[in-house]
Amino acid sequence: MIATQLSLEEGLRLRDQGLARVEAKYSYVHEARKLAVSLARRDGDVDTDRIQAILPRPADVSPNALGAVLKPPLFYYAGPKRSARKAARGRFIGIWKLNHE
């Protein structure tokens, strides 16, 4: 089987569809987004480590739900950092900032 290369536009469209499905399925996304907005307003930025330290992702919620929390246009990507969470094993996560409200 030969894989088909998607265009950037098609890849972004599929990503956004997937995030919308995750957001519709889990109320956790809405709770975590409210927390993320509060943290970003207070501290200037936010990341998934800080969200999960206060509001842990329930076991029955997909890890993809965190990607739906910090998404444009409400937030913008400000750069990478290494996760401090043991379960993340030092992988890079994003630092996110609020777009001007």
Secondary structure, DSSP 8 states (H G I E B T S, - for coil): -------HHHHHHHHHHHHHHHHHH-HHHHHHHHHHHHHHHHHS-B-HHHHHHHS---TTS-TTHHHHHS-TTTEEEEEEEE---GGGTT-EEEEEEE---
